[in-house]
Amino acid sequence: MTNEIPSWQAAQKALQDVFRLPGFREGQEEIVRDVLSGHDTLAVMPTGSGKSLCYQLPGVVLPGLALVISPLIALMKDQVDSLVSKGIRAVNLNSALSFAEQQCVCDDVLSGQVKFLFVAPERVRNASFQALLRRVPIGLLAVDEAHCISQWGHDFRPDYRRLGALRTELGMPVTIALTATASPEVQRDIVEQLSLRTPKTHILGFDRLNLRFGVQKMKTENEKLEFALEFVRQRIQQRCGFKRQYPGCGILYASTIKQAEAAGAFLRKHGIRAGVYHANLSPGMRSRIQEQFMNDEFHCLIATTAFGMGVDKPDIRYVLHLSMSSSVEAYTQESGRAGRDRKPAECLMLYSGRDVKIQEYFIENGYPDLPIYRTIFDAFAEASEQNTPQPGTRLSIESLQNLFEKSEFNQLDTALRKLRACDLLDIASDNSVIWRQVPEANILKKLAEESRIQRKAAKQQLFSLTKYVFEDNCRTKFILKYFGSREAREFKRCHHCDLCHAMPIRPEQGEPGLFPPEPLHFVLLKYLSTAARCQNARLPVNSRQLAGILTGSTGEPAFSGISTFGLMGYMDPAEICVLTGVLHDSGIIVQNSLGYIRLSEDGKKFLSAKSLRDFPPTIQEYMQLRFPHAPKTGKAWQA
């Protein structure tokens, strides 16, 4: 390609100087060129293929503000932190900020001190925010997770529908829409809804050579749990001298909260430290579990689909689905979280006939029909003492829930979101629901018809995933064809899926043996003694650094002087990180906001422990379950 784009030289300089990258990944250069040339662009690229750079680099080079629409606060925060660490002025404007903080962000935007502004699609309905944007030159509009705009997509969010009107108000700035999952039908809908002008479309990267895909058919839930136990066991250290070629952890996806809880209890019963994450946990608990996962304090994490978006952990070595997903889109997005460091990783789905029935139940109960909307409408009309709801009428969420069966709560939540996207409802700070305006004629019928279309699309997507399960040619080729990738035309076999005979389902190494080679209380004493030595030397260490000291795997000079350096060289450093989580949960150690470790006051007394029985029962139980083949006696470790 020639460098005919005036800003191309600046883009290459920013790539190296700002983003510190030696070059582009596959497909990135073509996308960046199209955006810098002023073309509206649609990029469909799988998770982990470098979508962020495709809007961040043009946003740095192009004049004016880069406005980024992103669906999650956590996702926005990660992107903002990443840009700020590179010296780029980036902020997010979200509901978690106080009024004063939001005003400060707006002032910085108006004064030109901000290069990237991240907002959720819900922010677009805010009149004052629209007024703010009219006073600022917009150089680039980036729509992340763009599949959310399509009612044919697997994760439709009504507020995304406003973005087409926003583009018009902003004078049709250059726009890039990005998603990891969009079938040809969804791609067409994205283009139409955003009013993209003869867009350049890039669909690529779905053949991720480092991922090994497979499906294992099962008959019962117990069979799945037994398989999962062996699968996880074989990917963690089981005996002395066994080292994983590619360190990392894994995610087990469950279709229901009940399945996630059952799998977590089963694995913990067999000595695996498994975290469990789902929507019924408190926000604080979810945040804590995600933090522990990112710090490698679990052998694995079991999660529902509530977990994942915005989690950028490069060393996820496997994604094991305990049940089938809802669609090919959802499955590729979830499994695509594996191997983002571009090292080998496994993506395996456990399938049984019951899985389809569970997903069909979700479909039937996930899209509100006309009676759901009628019930909400009538409740507000009655509270207004009128035939139609009147602006300002307020009802509590609890009073609305009392009108429905518990099995209809999902439909109620979806109906409230859609009514809110139509500006008919608003949610107050006390979680009450306020009716905003007199509804237009037939609005409820239109929303019910939208549900019918989405239900039909969801059933078709489930059928497509079922075809993937029973595919007999090549799973990668199936995915390429599904997303309409140009790679599919001449694609034969991937040689990295189970159908191409390239996936070792049950690795041979890692069988249980004498491990560790010393009594379990010695392991704990070595850990606590090392933490105490670092603390006394005023040498702050986090979990990974402490693991590096104990296993002798760190090259930092300050750490090699610790007298316990290398005393647990037989142990995988990842196992030490898991032990950190266990000791933290028991209160023996504490970690500050930076992750630095110190012994608690109660924890110091365990430095004089003579046996495992001197430790709390929870520690005893974990150590005995995790290391059943450890010696019962041995010489004092200090020798």
C-alpha positions as CSV (number, residue, x, y, z in Angstrom):
1,M,0.0,0.0,0.0
2,T,1.1,3.6,-0.6
3,N,1.1,6.2,2.1
4,E,-1.4,8.5,0.3
5,I,-3.2,9.3,3.6
6,P,-2.0,12.6,5.0
7,S,-2.2,11.4,8.6
8,W,-0.6,8.0,7.9
9,Q,2.9,9.0,8.9
10,A,1.5,10.4,12.2
11,A,-0.4,7.1,12.7
12,Q,2.8,5.0,12.3
13,K,4.7,7.3,14.7
14,A,1.9,7.1,17.3
15,L,1.8,3.3,16.9
16,Q,5.4,3.0,18.0
17,D,5.8,6.0,20.3
18,V,2.4,6.1,22.1
19,F,1.2,2.5,21.9
20,R,4.7,1.1,22.0
21,L,3.9,-1.6,19.3
22,P,6.4,-2.7,16.6
23,G,3.6,-3.2,14.0
24,F,0.0,-4.0,13.3
25,R,-1.7,-7.4,13.9
26,E,-3.5,-9.0,11.0
27,G,-6.3,-6.7,9.6
28,Q,-5.6,-3.7,11.9
29,E,-3.7,-1.7,9.3
30,E,-6.4,-1.9,6.7
31,I,-9.1,-0.8,9.2
32,V,-7.0,2.1,10.5
33,R,-6.3,3.3,7.0
34,D,-10.0,3.3,6.1
35,V,-11.0,5.3,9.2
36,L,-8.2,7.8,8.6
37,S,-9.3,8.1,5.0
38,G,-12.7,9.3,6.3
39,H,-14.7,6.1,5.6
40,D,-17.3,4.8,7.9
41,T,-16.1,1.3,8.9
42,L,-17.6,-1.9,10.4
43,A,-15.0,-4.2,12.0
44,V,-16.1,-7.7,13.1
45,M,-13.1,-9.2,14.9
46,P,-13.1,-11.9,17.6
47,T,-12.2,-11.3,21.2
48,G,-8.5,-10.8,21.7
49,S,-7.7,-9.8,18.1
50,G,-6.9,-6.1,18.9
51,K,-10.2,-4.3,18.1
52,S,-9.4,-1.4,20.6
53,L,-6.4,-0.2,18.6
54,C,-8.6,0.1,15.5
55,Y,-10.4,3.1,17.1
56,Q,-7.8,4.3,19.6
57,L,-5.0,4.9,17.0
58,P,-7.3,7.0,14.7
59,G,-8.7,8.8,17.7
60,V,-5.2,9.9,18.7
61,V,-4.3,11.1,15.2
62,L,-7.6,12.7,14.0
63,P,-8.4,16.2,15.3
64,G,-11.2,16.7,17.7
65,L,-12.8,14.6,20.4
66,A,-13.1,10.8,20.0
67,L,-16.4,9.8,21.4
68,V,-16.6,6.1,22.4
69,I,-19.9,4.3,23.2
70,S,-19.3,1.3,25.4
71,P,-21.8,-0.8,27.3
72,L,-20.2,-1.4,30.7
73,I,-18.6,0.8,33.3
74,A,-15.9,-1.8,34.0
75,L,-15.1,-2.0,30.2
76,M,-14.8,1.8,30.0
77,K,-12.6,2.0,33.1
78,D,-10.2,-0.6,31.6
79,Q,-9.9,1.3,28.4
80,V,-9.5,4.7,30.1
81,D,-6.8,3.3,32.4
82,S,-5.0,1.8,29.4
83,L,-5.0,5.1,27.5
84,V,-4.0,7.2,30.5
85,S,-1.1,4.9,31.1
86,K,0.1,5.8,27.6
87,G,-0.2,9.5,28.3
88,I,-3.4,10.0,26.4
89,R,-6.1,12.2,27.9
90,A,-9.1,9.9,28.4
91,V,-12.1,10.0,30.8
92,N,-15.4,8.2,31.2
93,L,-18.7,9.8,32.1
94,N,-21.0,7.4,34.0
95,S,-23.6,7.1,36.7
96,A,-21.1,5.9,39.3
97,L,-19.6,9.4,39.4
98,S,-21.0,12.1,41.7
99,F,-22.6,15.2,40.2
100,A,-19.5,17.2,41.0
101,E,-17.3,14.7,39.3
102,Q,-19.5,14.5,36.2
103,Q,-19.5,18.3,36.0
104,C,-15.7,18.3,36.3
105,V,-15.5,15.8,33.4
106,C,-17.8,18.0,31.3
107,D,-15.7,21.1,32.0
108,D,-12.5,19.3,30.9
109,V,-14.3,18.2,27.7
110,L,-15.4,21.7,26.9
111,S,-12.0,23.2,27.5
112,G,-10.4,20.7,25.1
113,Q,-8.4,18.8,27.7
114,V,-9.9,15.5,26.8
115,K,-9.0,13.4,23.7
116,F,-11.2,10.3,24.4
117,L,-14.6,10.4,26.1
118,F,-16.2,7.1,27.0
119,V,-20.0,6.9,27.7
120,A,-22.7,4.3,28.0
121,P,-25.5,4.3,25.4
122,E,-28.0,5.3,28.1
123,R,-26.1,8.7,28.4
124,V,-27.2,9.6,24.9
125,R,-30.8,10.3,26.1
126,N,-29.6,13.0,28.5
127,A,-30.5,16.4,27.1
128,S,-27.6,18.2,28.8
129,F,-25.1,15.7,27.4
130,Q,-26.5,16.2,23.9
131,A,-26.0,20.0,24.4
132,L,-22.4,19.3,25.6
133,L,-21.6,17.4,22.4
134,R,-23.0,20.2,20.2
135,R,-20.4,22.5,21.6
136,V,-17.4,20.2,21.0
137,P,-15.9,19.1,17.6
138,I,-16.2,15.3,17.2
139,G,-13.4,13.8,15.2
140,L,-14.4,10.2,15.6
141,L,-17.4,8.2,16.8
142,A,-16.6,4.7,17.9
143,V,-19.4,2.3,18.8
144,D,-18.0,-0.7,20.7
145,E,-20.0,-4.0,21.0
146,A,-22.0,-2.7,18.0
147,H,-24.1,-5.9,17.8
148,C,-26.1,-4.5,20.7
149,I,-27.8,-2.2,18.3
150,S,-29.5,-5.1,16.4
151,Q,-32.7,-6.8,17.5
152,W,-31.4,-9.8,15.6
153,G,-28.3,-9.8,17.8
154,H,-27.8,-12.0,20.9
155,D,-27.4,-9.0,23.3
156,F,-29.8,-6.4,22.1
157,R,-29.8,-3.1,24.1
158,P,-32.6,-0.7,23.1
159,D,-30.6,2.4,24.0
160,Y,-28.1,1.6,21.2
161,R,-31.0,2.5,18.7
162,R,-30.5,6.2,19.6
163,L,-27.0,6.3,18.1
164,G,-28.2,6.7,14.5
165,A,-30.0,9.9,15.5
166,L,-27.0,11.0,17.6
167,R,-24.8,10.7,14.5
168,T,-27.1,13.0,12.5
169,E,-27.1,15.6,15.3
170,L,-23.3,15.5,15.4
171,G,-23.1,16.1,11.7
172,M,-22.3,12.5,10.7
173,P,-18.7,12.3,12.0
174,V,-16.5,9.4,10.8
175,T,-17.8,6.3,12.6
176,I,-16.3,2.9,13.3
177,A,-18.6,0.2,14.7
178,L,-16.8,-2.7,16.3
179,T,-18.0,-6.1,17.5
180,A,-16.7,-9.6,18.1
181,T,-19.9,-11.3,17.1
182,A,-22.2,-10.3,14.2
183,S,-23.8,-12.6,11.7
184,P,-24.3,-11.2,8.1
185,E,-27.9,-10.2,9.1
186,V,-26.7,-8.3,12.2
187,Q,-24.0,-6.6,10.2
188,R,-26.6,-5.3,7.8
189,D,-28.7,-4.1,10.7
190,I,-25.7,-2.3,12.3
191,V,-25.1,-0.4,9.0
192,E,-28.7,0.5,8.7
193,Q,-29.3,1.6,12.3
194,L,-26.2,3.8,12.4
195,S,-26.8,5.1,8.9
196,L,-23.2,4.3,7.9
197,R,-22.4,5.7,4.4
198,T,-21.1,3.0,2.0
199,P,-19.0,1.6,4.9
200,K,-15.8,-0.4,4.6
201,T,-16.5,-3.8,6.1
202,H,-13.8,-6.0,7.7
203,I,-14.7,-9.5,8.9
204,L,-11.5,-11.4,9.9
205,G,-9.5,-13.1,12.5
206,F,-12.0,-15.8,13.4
207,D,-9.4,-18.6,12.8
208,R,-7.4,-18.1,15.9
209,L,-4.6,-20.6,15.5
210,N,-3.8,-20.8,19.2
211,L,-7.3,-21.9,20.2
212,R,-8.2,-25.6,20.2
213,F,-12.0,-26.1,19.9
214,G,-13.9,-29.2,20.8
215,V,-17.3,-30.6,21.9
216,Q,-17.7,-33.5,24.3
217,K,-21.2,-35.1,24.5
218,M,-22.4,-36.1,27.9
219,K,-25.5,-37.9,29.3
220,T,-25.9,-36.5,32.8
221,E,-24.9,-33.5,34.9
222,N,-22.8,-35.8,37.2
223,E,-20.8,-37.0,34.2
224,K,-20.1,-33.3,33.3
225,L,-18.9,-32.6,36.8
226,E,-16.6,-35.6,36.9
227,F,-15.2,-34.7,33.5
228,A,-14.7,-31.0,34.7
229,L,-12.9,-32.2,37.8
230,E,-10.4,-34.3,35.8
231,F,-10.1,-31.6,33.2
232,V,-9.1,-29.0,35.9
233,R,-6.9,-31.4,37.8
234,Q,-4.8,-32.2,34.8
235,R,-4.2,-28.5,34.2
236,I,-2.8,-27.7,37.6
237,Q,0.3,-29.1,39.4
238,Q,-0.3,-32.6,40.7
239,R,3.2,-33.9,41.5
240,C,6.8,-32.8,42.0
241,G,8.5,-31.7,38.9
242,F,5.3,-31.3,36.9
243,K,5.3,-27.8,35.3
244,R,2.7,-26.5,32.9
245,Q,4.2,-25.4,29.6
246,Y,2.0,-22.3,29.5
247,P,1.0,-21.1,33.0
248,G,-2.5,-19.6,33.5
249,C,-6.0,-20.3,34.7
250,G,-9.4,-21.1,33.3
251,I,-13.1,-20.3,33.2
252,L,-15.9,-22.8,33.5
253,Y,-19.2,-21.3,32.1
254,A,-22.5,-22.5,33.5
255,S,-25.9,-21.9,32.0
256,T,-27.7,-21.3,35.4
257,I,-26.8,-20.0,38.8
258,K,-27.8,-23.4,40.2
259,Q,-25.3,-25.2,37.9
260,A,-22.5,-22.7,38.8
261,E,-23.1,-23.2,42.5
262,A,-23.2,-27.0,42.2
263,A,-20.0,-27.1,40.2
264,G,-18.2,-24.8,42.6
265,A,-19.2,-27.0,45.6
266,F,-18.2,-30.2,43.8
267,L,-14.8,-28.9,42.8
268,R,-14.1,-27.5,46.2
269,K,-15.1,-30.8,47.8
270,H,-12.2,-32.4,45.8
271,G,-9.5,-29.9,46.7
272,I,-9.9,-27.4,43.8
273,R,-10.1,-23.8,44.8
274,A,-12.9,-22.6,42.5
275,G,-14.4,-19.2,42.6
276,V,-18.1,-18.8,41.7
277,Y,-19.5,-15.6,40.0
278,H,-23.1,-14.9,39.1
279,A,-25.6,-12.1,39.0
280,N,-27.2,-12.9,42.4
281,L,-24.0,-11.9,44.3
282,S,-23.7,-8.4,45.8
283,P,-21.7,-5.9,43.7
284,G,-19.0,-5.9,46.4
285,M,-18.7,-9.7,46.3
286,R,-18.6,-9.8,42.5
287,S,-15.9,-7.2,42.5
288,R,-13.9,-9.1,45.1
289,I,-14.2,-12.4,43.1
290,Q,-13.1,-10.7,39.9
291,E,-10.1,-9.2,41.7
292,Q,-9.1,-12.6,43.1
293,F,-9.5,-14.1,39.6
294,M,-7.3,-11.5,38.1
295,N,-4.7,-12.0,40.8
296,D,-4.6,-15.8,40.1
297,E,-6.0,-16.7,43.6
298,F,-8.3,-19.5,42.2
299,H,-7.4,-22.6,40.3
300,C,-10.4,-21.8,38.1
301,L,-13.5,-19.6,38.1
302,I,-17.0,-20.9,37.5
303,A,-19.3,-18.2,36.1
304,T,-22.6,-17.5,34.4
305,T,-22.7,-15.2,31.4
306,A,-22.8,-12.3,34.0
307,F,-19.0,-12.6,33.9
308,G,-16.6,-11.8,31.1
309,M,-17.2,-8.6,29.2
310,G,-14.4,-6.2,29.9
311,V,-12.2,-8.8,31.6
312,D,-8.9,-8.5,29.9
313,K,-6.8,-11.4,31.4
314,P,-4.3,-12.6,28.8
315,D,-3.3,-16.0,30.3
316,I,-6.7,-17.8,30.4
317,R,-5.6,-21.3,29.3
318,Y,-9.0,-22.8,28.9
319,V,-12.7,-22.0,28.7
320,L,-14.8,-25.0,29.5
321,H,-18.6,-24.7,28.9
322,L,-20.5,-26.9,31.3
323,S,-23.5,-26.5,29.1
324,M,-24.1,-25.1,25.6
325,S,-24.4,-21.4,25.1
326,S,-27.4,-19.5,23.7
327,S,-25.9,-18.9,20.3
328,V,-22.8,-19.1,18.1
329,E,-22.2,-15.4,18.8
330,A,-22.3,-15.9,22.6
331,Y,-20.1,-19.0,22.4
332,T,-17.4,-17.5,20.3
333,Q,-17.3,-14.4,22.5
334,E,-17.1,-16.4,25.8
335,S,-14.6,-19.0,24.5
336,G,-12.6,-16.2,22.8
337,R,-11.5,-15.0,26.2
338,A,-9.0,-17.8,26.2
339,G,-5.4,-17.4,24.9
340,R,-5.3,-13.6,24.5
341,D,-1.6,-13.9,25.1
342,R,-1.6,-15.8,21.8
343,K,-0.3,-19.0,23.5
344,P,-2.2,-22.3,23.1
345,A,-5.5,-22.5,24.9
346,E,-8.5,-24.9,24.9
347,C,-12.2,-24.1,24.3
348,L,-14.4,-27.1,25.1
349,M,-18.1,-27.4,25.3
350,L,-19.8,-30.2,27.3
351,Y,-23.2,-31.0,25.7
352,S,-26.3,-32.9,26.7
353,G,-29.8,-33.0,25.3
354,R,-31.0,-31.2,28.4
355,D,-29.0,-28.1,27.5
356,V,-31.3,-27.3,24.5
357,K,-34.4,-27.4,26.8
358,I,-32.8,-25.0,29.2
359,Q,-31.9,-22.5,26.5
360,E,-35.4,-22.9,25.0
361,Y,-36.9,-22.1,28.4
362,F,-34.7,-18.9,28.6
363,I,-36.0,-17.9,25.1
364,E,-39.6,-18.4,26.0
365,N,-39.3,-16.4,29.2
366,G,-36.8,-13.7,28.0
367,Y,-38.9,-11.6,25.7
368,P,-42.0,-9.7,27.0
369,D,-45.2,-10.3,25.2
370,L,-48.1,-7.9,25.0
371,P,-49.7,-9.0,28.4
372,I,-46.5,-8.0,30.2
373,Y,-46.6,-4.5,28.7
374,R,-50.3,-4.2,29.3
375,T,-49.9,-5.1,33.0
376,I,-47.2,-2.4,33.5
377,F,-49.3,0.1,31.5
378,D,-52.5,-0.6,33.6
379,A,-50.6,-0.4,36.9
380,F,-49.4,3.1,36.1
381,A,-52.8,4.1,34.7
382,E,-54.5,3.0,37.9
383,A,-51.9,4.9,40.0
384,S,-52.6,7.9,37.9
385,E,-56.4,7.5,38.3
386,Q,-56.7,7.9,34.5
387,N,-57.2,5.7,31.5
388,T,-53.6,6.2,30.5
389,P,-50.5,6.7,32.7
390,Q,-49.7,10.4,33.5
391,P,-46.3,12.0,33.5
392,G,-44.7,11.9,37.0
393,T,-46.6,8.8,38.2
394,R,-44.3,6.8,40.4
395,L,-44.3,3.1,41.4
396,S,-41.8,1.0,43.3
397,I,-40.1,-2.0,41.6
398,E,-41.5,-4.2,44.4
399,S,-45.1,-3.2,43.6
400,L,-44.6,-4.0,39.9
401,Q,-43.0,-7.4,40.8
402,N,-46.0,-8.2,42.9
403,L,-48.1,-8.2,39.7
404,F,-46.1,-11.0,38.1
405,E,-45.0,-14.6,38.8
406,K,-41.3,-15.0,39.7
407,S,-40.7,-16.8,36.4
408,E,-41.8,-13.6,34.6
409,F,-39.3,-11.3,36.4
410,N,-36.9,-11.5,33.4
411,Q,-39.6,-10.4,31.1
412,L,-40.5,-7.5,33.4
413,D,-36.9,-6.3,33.6
414,T,-36.6,-6.4,29.8
415,A,-39.9,-4.6,29.4
416,L,-38.8,-1.8,31.8
417,R,-35.6,-1.4,29.8
418,K,-37.4,-1.1,26.5
419,L,-40.0,1.3,27.9
420,R,-37.1,3.4,29.3
421,A,-35.4,3.4,25.9
422,C,-38.6,4.8,24.4
423,D,-38.5,7.6,27.0
424,L,-41.7,6.4,28.6
425,L,-40.0,5.4,31.9
426,D,-37.2,6.5,34.1
427,I,-35.5,4.9,37.1
428,A,-35.0,7.2,40.1
429,S,-32.1,7.0,42.5
430,D,-34.3,5.2,45.0
431,N,-34.9,2.5,42.4
432,S,-38.5,3.5,41.9
433,V,-40.0,3.8,38.4
434,I,-41.4,7.1,37.1
435,W,-43.7,7.4,34.0
436,R,-42.4,10.2,31.8
437,Q,-44.9,11.1,29.1
438,V,-48.2,10.1,27.5
439,P,-47.5,7.1,25.2
440,E,-48.0,7.2,21.4
441,A,-50.7,5.0,20.0
442,N,-49.9,1.3,19.5
443,I,-46.5,1.6,21.2
444,L,-47.2,-1.5,23.3
445,K,-48.1,-3.5,20.2
446,K,-44.9,-2.3,18.5
447,L,-42.8,-3.4,21.5
448,A,-44.6,-6.8,21.6
449,E,-43.9,-7.3,17.9
450,E,-40.2,-6.5,18.5
451,S,-40.2,-9.3,21.1
452,R,-41.7,-11.7,18.6
453,I,-38.9,-10.9,16.1
454,Q,-36.2,-11.3,18.8
455,R,-37.6,-14.6,20.0
456,K,-37.6,-15.9,16.5
457,A,-34.0,-14.8,16.0
458,A,-33.0,-16.4,19.3
459,K,-34.5,-19.7,18.3
460,Q,-32.6,-19.6,15.0
461,Q,-29.3,-18.8,16.8
462,L,-29.8,-21.7,19.1
463,F,-30.5,-24.0,16.2
464,S,-27.2,-22.8,14.6
465,L,-25.3,-23.6,17.7
466,T,-26.9,-27.0,17.8
467,K,-25.6,-27.5,14.2
468,Y,-22.1,-26.5,15.5
469,V,-22.3,-29.2,18.2
470,F,-23.1,-31.9,15.6
471,E,-20.8,-30.6,13.0
472,D,-18.7,-33.4,11.4
473,N,-16.3,-31.4,9.2
474,C,-14.3,-28.6,10.9
475,R,-15.5,-26.4,13.7
476,T,-13.4,-23.4,12.7
477,K,-14.7,-23.5,9.2
478,F,-18.3,-23.6,10.6
479,I,-17.6,-20.4,12.5
480,L,-16.0,-18.7,9.6
481,K,-19.0,-19.4,7.4
482,Y,-21.4,-18.4,10.1
483,F,-19.9,-14.9,10.4
484,G,-19.5,-14.5,6.6
485,S,-15.7,-14.3,6.8
486,R,-13.8,-14.0,3.5
487,E,-11.4,-16.7,4.9
488,A,-14.2,-19.3,4.6
489,R,-14.2,-19.4,0.8
490,E,-11.0,-21.5,0.4
491,F,-10.8,-22.8,3.9
492,K,-10.4,-26.6,4.2
493,R,-9.4,-27.7,7.7
494,C,-8.0,-25.8,10.7
495,H,-6.0,-28.7,12.3
496,H,-6.7,-27.2,15.7
497,C,-10.2,-28.6,16.6
498,D,-11.3,-32.0,17.7
499,L,-12.8,-32.8,14.3
500,C,-9.4,-32.2,12.7
501,H,-7.9,-34.6,15.3
502,A,-5.8,-32.0,16.9
503,M,-7.2,-31.6,20.4
504,P,-5.8,-33.6,23.3
505,I,-8.9,-33.9,25.4
506,R,-7.2,-35.8,28.2
507,P,-3.5,-34.9,28.6
508,E,-1.3,-37.6,30.1
509,Q,0.9,-35.5,32.3
510,G,-0.1,-34.3,35.7
511,E,-1.2,-37.5,37.3
512,P,-1.4,-37.4,41.2
513,G,1.9,-38.4,42.9
514,L,3.9,-37.5,46.0
515,F,3.2,-33.8,46.2
516,P,4.4,-31.7,47.9
517,P,7.5,-33.6,49.3
518,E,7.0,-32.3,52.8
519,P,4.3,-32.0,55.5
520,L,1.6,-29.5,54.7
521,H,2.3,-27.3,57.7
522,F,5.8,-26.8,56.4
523,V,4.3,-25.3,53.2
524,L,2.3,-22.9,55.2
525,L,5.2,-22.0,57.5
526,K,7.5,-21.2,54.5
527,Y,4.8,-19.0,53.1
528,L,4.2,-17.1,56.3
529,S,7.9,-16.8,57.2
530,T,8.7,-15.3,53.8
531,A,5.8,-12.8,54.1
532,A,7.1,-11.9,57.6
533,R,10.7,-11.5,56.4
534,C,9.6,-9.2,53.6
535,Q,7.4,-7.2,56.0
536,N,10.3,-6.9,58.5
537,A,12.6,-5.7,55.7
538,R,10.0,-3.2,54.6
539,L,10.0,-4.8,51.2
540,P,6.4,-4.7,49.8
541,V,5.5,-7.8,47.8
542,N,2.3,-8.9,46.1
543,S,1.1,-12.4,45.5
544,R,3.1,-13.0,42.3
545,Q,6.3,-11.5,43.8
546,L,6.0,-13.7,46.9
547,A,5.5,-16.7,44.7
548,G,8.6,-15.8,42.8
549,I,10.6,-15.6,46.0
550,L,9.4,-19.0,47.3
551,T,9.9,-20.8,44.0
552,G,13.1,-19.0,43.1
553,S,11.6,-17.9,39.8
554,T,12.1,-14.2,40.1
555,G,15.2,-12.4,39.0
556,E,14.7,-9.2,41.0
557,P,17.9,-8.6,43.1
558,A,16.0,-7.3,46.1
559,F,14.1,-10.5,46.4
560,S,17.0,-13.0,46.0
561,G,18.4,-11.8,49.3
562,I,15.5,-13.1,51.3
563,S,16.7,-16.1,53.3
564,T,13.7,-18.3,52.2
565,F,14.4,-17.6,48.5
566,G,13.8,-20.8,46.5
567,L,12.7,-23.0,49.4
568,M,9.7,-24.2,47.5
569,G,11.3,-24.6,44.1
570,Y,9.2,-27.8,43.5
571,M,5.9,-25.7,43.5
572,D,4.3,-24.0,40.6
573,P,4.2,-20.2,41.3
574,A,0.5,-20.3,40.4
575,E,-0.1,-22.6,43.3
576,I,1.4,-20.1,45.7
577,C,-1.0,-17.4,44.3
578,V,-3.9,-19.7,45.0
579,L,-2.6,-20.2,48.6
580,T,-2.6,-16.4,49.0
581,G,-6.3,-16.4,48.3
582,V,-6.9,-19.2,50.9
583,L,-4.9,-17.4,53.6
584,H,-6.5,-14.1,52.8
585,D,-10.0,-15.5,53.1
586,S,-9.1,-16.9,56.6
587,G,-7.7,-13.6,57.8
588,I,-4.2,-14.9,58.3
589,I,-2.8,-12.4,55.8
590,V,-4.2,-9.1,54.6
591,Q,-3.7,-7.2,51.3
592,N,-3.9,-3.5,50.8
593,S,-5.4,-1.7,47.7
594,L,-2.2,-2.3,45.8
595,G,-2.2,-6.0,46.5
596,Y,0.8,-5.9,48.9
597,I,0.8,-8.7,51.5
598,R,1.4,-8.6,55.2
599,L,0.6,-10.9,58.1
600,S,-2.4,-9.9,60.2
601,E,-2.0,-9.6,64.0
602,D,-3.8,-12.9,64.4
603,G,-1.8,-14.4,61.6
604,K,1.5,-13.9,63.3
605,K,0.7,-16.5,66.0
606,F,0.8,-19.2,63.3
607,L,4.5,-18.7,62.7
608,S,5.0,-21.0,65.7
609,A,2.7,-23.8,64.5
610,K,4.0,-27.3,65.1
611,S,1.5,-29.2,62.9
612,L,-1.4,-28.6,60.4
613,R,-3.8,-29.0,63.4
614,D,-2.6,-25.7,64.7
615,F,-4.2,-23.8,61.8
616,P,-7.9,-22.9,61.4
617,P,-10.2,-25.7,60.3
618,T,-10.8,-24.1,56.9
619,I,-7.1,-24.1,56.2
620,Q,-6.7,-27.7,57.3
621,E,-9.6,-28.8,55.1
622,Y,-8.3,-27.1,52.0
623,M,-4.7,-28.3,52.4
624,Q,-5.8,-31.9,53.0
625,L,-8.2,-31.9,50.0
626,R,-5.8,-30.2,47.7
627,F,-2.7,-32.2,48.6
628,P,-3.9,-35.7,49.7
629,H,-0.5,-37.3,49.0
630,A,1.7,-35.1,51.1
631,P,4.0,-36.8,53.7
632,K,2.6,-36.7,57.3
633,T,6.0,-36.2,58.9
634,G,9.4,-34.8,58.0
635,K,12.5,-33.0,59.2
636,A,12.2,-29.4,60.4
637,W,12.2,-27.2,57.2
638,Q,14.7,-24.7,58.7
639,A,17.4,-27.4,58.4
